[in-house]
Amino acid sequence: MARIARRGLRLQNLPLFSLQQPWHDITGELGKLPLNLFEPRYVELARRIEPPGGSGQFGYTDVSQRRKHGHGMLTRARHFQWSRPEGPVQLVASGMQRFRIISVRREEVQDGAPPLHLACVQLLSDRDLARIPADRARDVSMQLEVPSSIFGQVYLQRGGWGFASYHFDRDGAYISYESGMSNSFPALDDGSKPPLKKYFEDTTYDHASRTFRGRIMWNPTWQGAERWDYEIVFSSDLGAIVGGSVRWTTQDGNKEKSSRFGVDLHYRRLKMGIEGTEEAVLALAPFGLTS
């Protein structure tokens, strides 16, 4: 296995907050998590990280990943609102970058109360994430055949097929807005709807790094943007999009917004097996084709 640990990307004594669900399941498409912290360990977490004395950063892991070699999300907390000095405290956490846990320890903050977990973590770059199979945690016997290329594949977010899904056809890659759920997106700036299929331009794909690059041009503009520049990095089994970003450019040339895959945007490859898979159900649900 390739070595990916680099000391310059490590954080020491990062306090951890954990729930049962993975980050992208609990935050959805917005990538933000509002919290009301009342347990003594998490009130202490808020006290330590609150600016100006703290960095505002803590780690989120689901409970099963709160261990050595587990994975999580580095988050930044804002909008601290204390009910009393001893808590509860409300805040909003935003995802920043994924990490792997190098070591974890427990610290007692109050007698008889659950401990606060503190971890040494390694921040993962897109290059690191691309080496990790999307389904590594699943039973290998349940996996379908790993494709040799992204071409011929479809990648979905939670809205399913046609909800800004990515289609990598050999005659051209495009974003699909064919689902009725796409009506929830804002209209283009002239009031019209996005096209059912919006094709990428100036596309390249590097098989070695599993990186796709392309551009979406908007005329009329969409939310002020005339161009979206994509860099999409796929996991080693091509099961998910794990890195890269989308950068918006407005008509005046300013780059106003950037969204990161694996942090703000979550896409997985559609797998169609003999028996219905989770991905197939996710894809077909918007059309009322699942029970």
N, C-alpha and C positions, 0 to 999 in steps of 0.2 A: 504494500500500500504506500502511495506517495506521501511523503512527509509534508504536512500543511501547517504545522505549528510554527509560528514566528513570534518571538517574545515581544516585538514592538507592537503586536496587535492584542496583547493580553491586558486584562483589567483585573486588579486584585480587590478582594473584599467587596464584591458587588452584591448588594442585598437582593434577595430573590422574593418575588411574589408569585404564588401558584394557585391555579384553579384546576378543575378537572379537564377542561377543554384546551386544545392547542390554540395558539394566538389567533390564527386566521379564522378559526371556527367561531371564536367568541367576539371578534371585532368586526367581521364581515368586510364589506368593500371599503368602508371608511378608514379602517386601520387605526381606530382610536378606541380607547377603553376608559370610560368614566368609572371611577371607583369611590366607594364610601368606606374608608378604612376605620375599623373600630377595634379589631383584635390588638392587644398590646404589642405584639411583634411587628405588626404592619404600621401602627402609629409610630413606633420607633423607626421603622424604615422611612416614613415620611419626614420625620424630624431630622434624620441624618442627611437626606438628599435635598431638602428644600433649599433653594438659593436664598441669599447670596452665599451662605456658608457651604452649601452642598452643590453638587453638579446637576441635580435634577434627574440623574440617571439611576435606573434600577433594572433588574432582569426579570422577564416574565418567562416562566416555564409551566407546562402542565405538570401535574403532580408526578406522573410516571417518568418524566424527564428530569426531575430534580435529583440528579445523581451524577457521578463521574461518567463522562462520555455522553451525558444527555445534551439535548439541544434546546435553545430558547431564543428569545428576542430581547435585544437591548432596547429599552424604552426611555423616553424623556417625559417627565411629568411637569405639568403646568397647571395654573389656576388653583393653587392650594387655598382651601377655605376651611379654617379650623372652627369647630363649634365651641370647643374649650381647649385650654392648653394641653390637657391630657387626652384630647380626641373626643369624638371622631373627627376625621379630616376627609374632605372631599378633594379629588384632583382628577385630571384627565391625562392619560398616558398615550403617547404616540409611538408607534414602532419606528426604530432607526436602523438596526442591523442585526443579523442573526449571529448566534454564537454557539460554541461548543464548550461544555463544562470540563475544565481540567481537574479541579478538585472542589469539594464543597465541605463546609463545616457548619456546626450548629452553635448558636450563641443564645444563652438564656437571658431573657430581658425581664421576666417577672416570674416569681415562684409559682409553680403549678400551671403556668401557661405554656402553650406550644412555643418552641424556640424559633428565632429568626435564622434563616439559612443565608450564609454568605459564601460566595463562590469566587474562585479564580477562573476566568473565562477567556477563551480565545475567540476574538472576532473573526468571522468568516467572510472572506472576499468572494466575489462572483466566481473566481477561478477555483476556490476551495469548494464552493457549493456545487459546482458543475461536476465534481468528482464523486458526489454522494448520490447513490441511487434514490429515486423518489420513493420507492417502496421498500427500502431496506428493512424497515421495522415489520413488514408483513411476512407471513409464511411464504417461502419461495414456491411451494406447491400451488399456491393460489394465484400466482402471477401469470399473465399471458406472455406470449412471445415478445421479446424486446425488439422493436423495429431497428432497422439499420440506418434509417434516415428520418428526418422530420417530414419529408415530402410524402404526401398521402395521409398525413395525420391532422387531427383537429384538436385544439386545446381550448378548454372551457373554463370559465369562472362559474360562480354559483348560480348565475342566472340561466345557465345552460346554453344549448345550441342557439345561435342567432342573437345572443345577448353580448355583443362585442366579442364573439368567439373568433379565434384565429384559425384560419384554414390554409394549410400549406400544400396547395395543389401544384403539380409540376408545370402547369401552364400559367401559374401566377398565384402568389400568396395574397390573401385578402382578409379583411375584417368583415364579419357577417353581422348585420343588424336585422335579420329576417324574422326574428321572434317578435311576437306582439309585446313582449316585455320591454323591448327596446323603445317603446313609446314613452317609457319613463325617463329617457334621456332628454335633455334640453333640445329644443329645435336649433337648427342652424341659424346664423345671425340674420338671414333674410326671411326667417319664419318657416322654411321648408324642413322636411324630415331628412335625416341621414339616408343615403342610398342603401339598398338592401345589401349590396356588396361594395366595399371600398377597397380597391387594390393598392398594394404597396408599390412604390416606385424605387428605382435605384437599389435593388436588393442584392445582397451577397449572403452566402452561407459558408462558414468555415467548419468543415467536418471535424478537424482536430480539436478545436476548442468548443465545438457545438454552439457556435454563436451566429445568430441571424441578425442582419442589419437591413433596415429599410426606412422608407419615408412615406408618410401620408400627407398629401396636399389637400387643403380645404379651400374651395372657391365655389360658393361663398364661405366665409370664415365660420368657425365654430367656437363660440365663447371667446371670440377675439383672436383665436389662433389660426394661422394660415398653414402651419406645418407642424407635424409631429415627427420627431426623429426617434427611431426605435433601435435599441440594442437588446437582444433577447438571448439569454444564456440558458441552455437546457441541462438537466441533470444527466448523469452518465448513462442512465437507461432510457433517456428521452421521455421519462414518465411525467415530467413537470417542468415548468419554467421556474428557475431558481435564482436568476440574477439578471442584471441589466436594468435598463430604465427607458422611460418615454419622456422626451423633452419637448415642451411646447415652445413654438416661436410665433410671435405676433406679427402683424403687418409691418410694424415699424422696426422689426428685427430684434426686438428684445426677447430674451428667453425668460419667461415669467414663471414657469411651473415645471417641476420634474417629479415623476412618480417612479418608484422602484419596484421591480418584480421581486416577489418573496417578502416584501415589507408592506407596500400599499396595494399591490396587485397580485392575485393568486390564481394561477392557471395550472390545470392538470390535463394530461392527454386523455382523450376519449378512448375507452377500451370496450370493444363489443365482443363478448364471448358467447358461448352456447347458453350459459345461464346468465341472467341479468346481473350486471355488475353495478357497483355504486355509481360509477361514472355514467353508465348508460341511463340509470334512473335519473340522475342529475340532469342529463342532457334532454331526456324526453318529457320530464315533468311539466315544463312550460306548455307543452302541447296537449296535455291531458291524456297521454298515452301510457301512463303507469297506474297501477292500482294503489 
